[in-house]
Amino acid sequence: MKEHTHKYVRARIGKNKYIIYRCAVPGCTHFIGSEFIAGRKSICWRCGKEFFITEDLIRKKPHCNECTRRKDKLGELTDRFIKVLTGEQG
């Protein structure tokens, strides 16, 4: 298979259910131990763009920062929504 950016997904193998991340691209047999996933380049499961996986982006199906909802971002949107509903200016 020609070189490509991997699209990681978490999986469990073996009797003790060792956690790995395998590539979900059809035909690719690449996998890596969960302790080595941080710092690897991957394809985002939500938008399809390439990104580097950081400690805070490690999930079952890793996605990039732009596709990750943060609590502060969500709180800001909630405050804005409440202002619209109550008719407040600002």
Order of alpha helices (4+ residues) and beta strands (2+ residues): beta-beta-beta-beta-beta-alpha
